[in-house]
Amino acid sequence: MQLIRQIFMRVSPKFKQTYETYLALHDVLMVREHPENLANLLATCEPNGAAIDMTTATLKRHKVAVLNAITSPDSNGPIEGVNRVIESLKRSCFGFKNQQNFFKKITA
């Protein structure tokens, strides 16, 4: 894998720029240590016709919300997990005769 990446980086400067942008975005968004780096990264990011340009444009459009999500320790992940369980139960329990049985299945 390392050899393939080295070959692509020599052959295509566009690939190199895209890969470096991806790594920088990944570090900023996943590590969450320096959220101010996101603003700097988005300001200096130049479009090069790659698919990641759409990602950076979306991040620029929603920069305030993304920065809030990075800096806030709160997450709606647990609630979304419960909603997913309820939705899949609704699909699998379509044949229940009454609603009480459905509610018992959710709380079990």
N, CA, C and O of each residue as an XYZ file, in Angstrom:
432
protein
N       0.833     -1.195      0.000
C       0.000      0.000      0.000
C       0.874      1.254      0.000
O       0.602      2.208     -0.729
N       1.913      1.245      0.814
C       2.816      2.387      0.880
C       3.470      2.641     -0.477
O       3.620      3.792     -0.888
N       3.857      1.578     -1.171
C       4.490      1.708     -2.480
C       3.525      2.312     -3.490
O       3.900      3.181     -4.277
N       2.290      1.849     -3.464
C       1.281      2.380     -4.397
C       1.071      3.869     -4.155
O       0.990      4.648     -5.105
N       0.982      4.269     -2.884
C       0.788      5.680     -2.565
C       1.970      6.518     -3.046
O       1.782      7.613     -3.576
N       3.188      6.004     -2.862
C       4.368      6.736     -3.324
C       4.351      6.901     -4.847
O       4.690      7.965     -5.363
N       3.958      5.857     -5.550
C       3.891      5.933     -7.018
C       2.861      6.970     -7.449
O       3.142      7.805     -8.309
N       1.662      6.922     -6.852
C       0.622      7.884     -7.227
C       1.041      9.313     -6.920
O       0.739     10.224     -7.690
N       1.730      9.520     -5.808
C       2.139     10.876     -5.445
C       3.189     11.415     -6.406
O       3.258     12.624     -6.630
N       4.002     10.538     -6.973
C       4.967     11.000     -7.979
C       4.289     11.281     -9.309
O       4.641     12.234    -10.005
N       3.321     10.453     -9.658
C       2.676     10.547    -10.965
C       1.686     11.699    -11.015
O       1.648     12.445    -11.993
N       0.880     11.848     -9.960
C      -0.212     12.803    -10.013
C      -0.144     13.800     -8.856
O      -0.394     13.429     -7.709
N       0.185     15.040     -9.139
C       0.166     16.053     -8.080
C      -1.256     16.315     -7.568
O      -1.450     16.711     -6.419
N      -2.243     16.087     -8.436
C      -3.641     16.247     -8.030
C      -3.987     15.217     -6.954
O      -4.669     15.539     -5.981
N      -3.517     13.983     -7.128
C      -3.747     12.950     -6.119
C      -3.063     13.326     -4.814
O      -3.634     13.156     -3.737
N      -1.845     13.834     -4.909
C      -1.105     14.213     -3.707
C      -1.849     15.299     -2.939
O      -1.988     15.210     -1.719
N      -2.325     16.320     -3.640
C      -3.050     17.411     -2.996
C      -4.346     16.902     -2.367
O      -4.694     17.289     -1.251
N      -5.055     16.040     -3.083
C      -6.307     15.495     -2.570
C      -6.055     14.641     -1.337
O      -6.789     14.739     -0.354
N      -5.037     13.815     -1.379
C      -4.730     12.938     -0.250
C      -4.312     13.746      0.974
O      -4.723     13.439      2.092
N      -3.504     14.766      0.768
C      -3.089     15.607      1.890
C      -4.267     16.368      2.481
O      -4.348     16.534      3.698
N      -5.181     16.832      1.634
C      -6.385     17.504      2.123
C      -7.237     16.542      2.934
O      -7.758     16.899      3.990
N      -7.376     15.315      2.433
C      -8.146     14.304      3.161
C      -7.542     14.040      4.533
O      -8.262     14.000      5.530
N      -6.228     13.859      4.591
C      -5.581     13.587      5.874
C      -5.756     14.744      6.845
O      -6.002     14.529      8.032
N      -5.633     15.965      6.351
C      -5.793     17.132      7.216
C      -7.226     17.228      7.741
O      -7.440     17.493      8.924
N      -8.213     17.012      6.855
C      -9.610     17.039      7.294
C      -9.888     15.930      8.299
O     -10.579     16.147      9.295
N      -9.359     14.759      8.041
C      -9.567     13.632      8.956
C      -9.006     13.955     10.340
O      -9.657     13.698     11.352
N      -7.812     14.510     10.382
C      -7.205     14.847     11.669
C      -8.033     15.879     12.422
O      -8.272     15.732     13.621
N      -8.467     16.915     11.727
C      -9.221     17.979     12.389
C     -10.576     17.480     12.869
O     -10.985     17.786     13.989
N     -11.278     16.716     12.037
C     -12.631     16.309     12.378
C     -12.673     15.139     13.358
O     -13.569     15.088     14.201
N     -11.748     14.215     13.274
C     -11.818     13.024     14.110
C     -11.062     13.172     15.437
O     -11.501     12.641     16.458
N      -9.956     13.870     15.431
C      -9.170     13.999     16.653
C      -9.776     15.061     17.574
O      -9.733     14.913     18.795
N     -10.331     16.111     17.009
C     -11.027     17.192     17.731
C     -10.131     17.950     18.701
O     -10.632     18.540     19.659
N      -8.841     17.950     18.481
C      -7.958     18.648     19.407
C      -7.815     20.132     19.077
O      -7.776     20.962     19.986
N      -7.737     20.470     17.826
C      -7.514     21.860     17.434
C      -8.573     22.284     16.411
O      -8.301     22.271     15.211
N      -9.778     22.661     16.866
C     -10.829     23.026     15.916
C     -10.511     24.290     15.114
O     -11.059     24.484     14.029
N      -9.636     25.149     15.631
C      -9.289     26.353     14.867
C      -8.536     25.993     13.593
O      -8.495     26.791     12.656
N      -7.943     24.810     13.543
C      -7.253     24.372     12.325
C      -8.233     24.150     11.177
O      -7.852     24.257     10.011
N      -9.493     23.841     11.494
C     -10.485     23.633     10.432
C     -10.705     24.925      9.653
O     -10.739     24.908      8.422
N     -10.854     26.036     10.356
C     -11.053     27.314      9.675
C      -9.848     27.646      8.797
O     -10.013     28.113      7.670
N      -8.639     27.409      9.304
C      -7.431     27.667      8.520
C      -7.360     26.747      7.302
O      -7.007     27.180      6.205
N      -7.697     25.483      7.506
C      -7.647     24.513      6.412
C      -8.644     24.868      5.317
O      -8.317     24.809      4.132
N      -9.865     25.238      5.714
C     -10.876     25.578      4.712
C     -10.541     26.872      3.981
O     -10.878     27.030      2.807
N      -9.881     27.794      4.667
C      -9.498     29.049      4.022
C      -8.387     28.838      3.001
O      -8.345     29.528      1.982
N      -7.495     27.901      3.258
C      -6.351     27.695      2.365
C      -6.580     26.603      1.330
O      -5.760     26.429      0.428
N      -7.671     25.870      1.445
C      -7.916     24.748      0.539
C      -8.297     25.252     -0.859
O      -9.243     26.025     -1.016
N      -7.563     24.813     -1.844
C      -7.805     25.200     -3.236
C      -8.517     24.067     -3.965
O      -8.078     22.920     -3.878
N      -9.609     24.355     -4.685
C     -10.261     23.297     -5.465
C      -9.360     22.828     -6.607
O      -8.706     23.634     -7.269
N      -9.337     21.499     -6.827
C      -8.508     20.965     -7.905
C      -9.280     20.026     -8.820
O      -8.677     19.296     -9.606
N     -10.604     20.033     -8.728
C     -11.411     19.195     -9.603
C     -11.605     17.785     -9.097
O     -12.118     16.940     -9.829
N     -11.210     17.502     -7.867
C     -11.366     16.170     -7.297
C     -12.681     16.093     -6.519
O     -13.332     17.106     -6.266
N     -13.048     14.890     -6.152
C     -14.304     14.684     -5.438
C     -14.298     15.330     -4.063
O     -15.362     15.644     -3.530
N     -13.140     15.535     -3.484
C     -13.076     16.131     -2.147
C     -13.437     17.613     -2.164
O     -13.688     18.203     -1.113
N     -13.465     18.217     -3.347
C     -13.861     19.621     -3.458
C     -15.293     19.821     -2.970
O     -15.598     20.840     -2.351
N     -16.167     18.867     -3.242
C     -17.548     18.969     -2.796
C     -17.612     18.904     -1.264
O     -18.408     19.604     -0.640
N     -16.777     18.068     -0.676
C     -16.736     17.963      0.779
C     -16.273     19.269      1.405
O     -16.879     19.750      2.362
N     -15.211     19.840      0.873
C     -14.708     21.092      1.437
C     -15.700     22.228      1.217
O     -15.825     23.101      2.076
N     -16.405     22.241      0.093
C     -17.417     23.279     -0.136
C     -18.552     23.152      0.870
O     -19.044     24.156      1.384
N     -18.967     21.924      1.151
C     -20.029     21.708      2.139
C     -19.560     22.123      3.528
O     -20.317     22.738      4.279
N     -18.329     21.795      3.873
C     -17.799     22.207      5.169
C     -17.699     23.723      5.275
O     -17.946     24.286      6.341
N     -17.339     24.387      4.182
C     -17.279     25.851      4.196
C     -18.668     26.447      4.407
O     -18.829     27.417      5.148
N     -19.672     25.860      3.748
C     -21.044     26.360      3.882
C     -21.577     26.202      5.302
O     -22.312     27.059      5.792
N     -21.212     25.123      5.950
C     -21.736     24.816      7.282
C     -20.640     24.907      8.352
O     -20.633     24.148      9.320
N     -19.723     25.845      8.155
C     -18.548     25.932      9.020
C     -18.916     26.158     10.488
O     -18.318     25.542     11.370
N     -19.877     27.018     10.761
C     -20.256     27.316     12.144
C     -20.812     26.069     12.833
O     -20.447     25.767     13.969
N     -21.690     25.352     12.144
C     -22.277     24.143     12.727
C     -21.224     23.057     12.932
O     -21.254     22.351     13.940
N     -20.301     22.917     11.991
C     -19.252     21.899     12.120
C     -18.322     22.245     13.280
O     -17.931     21.363     14.044
N     -17.967     23.514     13.414
C     -17.119     23.924     14.536
C     -17.823     23.682     15.871
O     -17.191     23.264     16.842
N     -19.132     23.946     15.919
C     -19.891     23.669     17.149
C     -19.884     22.176     17.458
O     -19.739     21.781     18.615
N     -20.037     21.354     16.440
C     -20.046     19.905     16.646
C     -18.685     19.401     17.116
O     -18.607     18.472     17.920
N     -17.620     20.009     16.617
C     -16.275     19.582     17.012
C     -15.985     19.980     18.456
O     -15.400     19.199     19.206
N     -16.388     21.187     18.851
C     -16.026     21.691     20.173
C     -16.969     21.214     21.272
O     -16.583     21.208     22.441
N     -18.175     20.820     20.936
C     -19.148     20.410     21.950
C     -18.947     18.942     22.333
O     -18.738     18.097     21.462
N     -19.008     18.639     23.626
C     -18.904     17.242     24.040
C     -20.229     16.489     23.885
O     -20.271     15.264     24.005
N     -21.302     17.223     23.620
C     -22.621     16.603     23.501
C     -22.783     15.945     22.142
O     -22.213     16.386     21.144
N     -23.580     14.873     22.127
C     -23.846     14.163     20.888
C     -25.255     13.600     20.933
O     -25.739     13.200     21.991
N     -25.908     13.572     19.790
C     -27.232     12.954     19.726
C     -27.135     11.498     19.272
O     -28.147     10.897     18.911
N     -25.946     10.934     19.286
C     -25.733      9.550     18.879
C     -26.549      8.535     19.661
O     -27.164      7.662     19.049
N     -26.584      8.608     21.004
C     -27.393      7.634     21.753
C     -28.882      7.697     21.412
O     -29.542      6.663     21.310
N     -29.403      8.899     21.239
C     -30.819      9.039     20.886
C     -31.087      8.467     19.500
O     -32.097      7.799     19.279
N     -30.175      8.732     18.572
C     -30.341      8.183     17.230
C     -30.275      6.658     17.242
O     -30.954      5.997     16.456
N     -29.455      6.100     18.137
C     -29.392      4.650     18.259
C     -30.712      4.059     18.741
O     -31.160      3.026     18.242
N     -31.331      4.724     19.717
C     -32.639      4.268     20.200
C     -33.676      4.380     19.095
O     -34.486      3.471     18.913
N     -33.661      5.492     18.351
C     -34.603      5.666     17.242
C     -34.431      4.573     16.192
O     -35.415      4.084     15.638
N     -33.176      4.184     15.916
C     -32.934      3.131     14.937
C     -33.509      1.801     15.407
O     -34.100      1.059     14.623
N     -33.332      1.505     16.691
C     -33.871      0.255     17.238
C     -35.392      0.246     17.131
O     -35.979     -0.765     16.744
N     -36.029      1.354     17.469
C     -37.492      1.431     17.399
C     -37.963      1.277     15.960
O     -38.933      0.563     15.702
N     -37.294      1.932     15.022
C     -37.689      1.828     13.612
C     -37.536      0.398     13.093
O     -38.392     -0.090     12.356
N     -36.457     -0.268     13.473
C     -36.294     -1.647     12.994
C     -37.308     -2.573     13.665
O     -37.758     -3.539     13.049
N     -37.673     -2.295     14.914
C     -38.734     -3.076     15.563
C     -40.076     -2.858     14.868
O     -40.861     -3.790     14.697
N     -40.322     -1.618     14.473
C     -41.581     -1.335     13.756
C     -41.660     -2.145     12.469
O     -42.725     -2.645     12.107
N     -40.534     -2.273     11.782
C     -40.530     -3.041     10.539
C     -40.694     -4.534     10.788
O     -41.415     -5.217     10.061
N     -40.016     -5.036     11.824
C     -40.062     -6.476     12.059
C     -41.316     -6.922     12.806
O     -41.684     -8.094     12.733
N     -41.976     -6.019     13.517
C     -43.149     -6.367     14.323
C     -44.439     -5.899     13.651
O     -45.392     -5.509     14.326
N     -44.462     -5.938     12.357
C     -45.628     -5.423     11.623
C     -46.892     -6.211     11.925
O     -47.987     -5.662     11.809
N     -46.780     -7.491     12.311
C     -47.956     -8.327     12.491
C     -48.532     -8.346     13.902
O     -49.399     -9.174     14.181
N     -48.091     -7.472     14.801
C     -48.656     -7.477     16.148
C     -50.131     -7.128     16.104
O     -50.552     -6.266     15.333
N     -50.920     -7.808     16.943
C     -52.373     -7.588     16.932
C     -52.752     -6.286     17.619
O     -53.720     -5.635     17.226
N     -52.003     -5.905     18.634
C     -52.330     -4.636     19.288
C     -51.056     -3.870     19.617
O     -49.950     -4.407     19.556
N     -51.242     -2.602     19.966
C     -50.118     -1.717     20.194
C     -49.405     -2.025     21.512
O     -48.210     -1.759     21.641
N     -50.121     -2.581     22.487
C     -49.505     -2.892     23.773
C     -48.359     -3.901     23.603
O     -47.319     -3.769     24.249
N     -48.544     -4.895     22.745
C     -47.473     -5.868     22.507
C     -46.248     -5.199     21.885
O     -45.109     -5.547     22.196
N     -46.499     -4.247     21.015
C     -45.399     -3.506     20.384
C     -44.634     -2.712     21.440
O     -43.403     -2.734     21.452
N     -45.345     -2.009     22.331
C     -44.693     -1.232     23.371
C     -43.927     -2.130     24.346
O     -42.857     -1.754     24.825
N     -44.467     -3.303     24.639
C     -43.752     -4.243     25.497
C     -42.434     -4.671     24.850
O     -41.422     -4.824     25.533
N     -42.456     -4.859     23.540
C     -41.250     -5.273     22.810
C     -40.206     -4.154     22.838
O     -39.013     -4.432     22.951
N     -40.638     -2.894     22.737
C     -39.705     -1.764     22.758
C     -39.041     -1.657     24.127
O     -37.829     -1.455     24.206
N     -39.810     -1.788     25.204
C     -39.256     -1.606     26.544
C     -38.520     -2.822     27.062
O     -37.862     -2.743     28.099
N     -38.613     -3.951     26.367
C     -37.938     -5.163     26.841
C     -36.445     -5.095     26.657
O     -35.736     -6.039     27.008
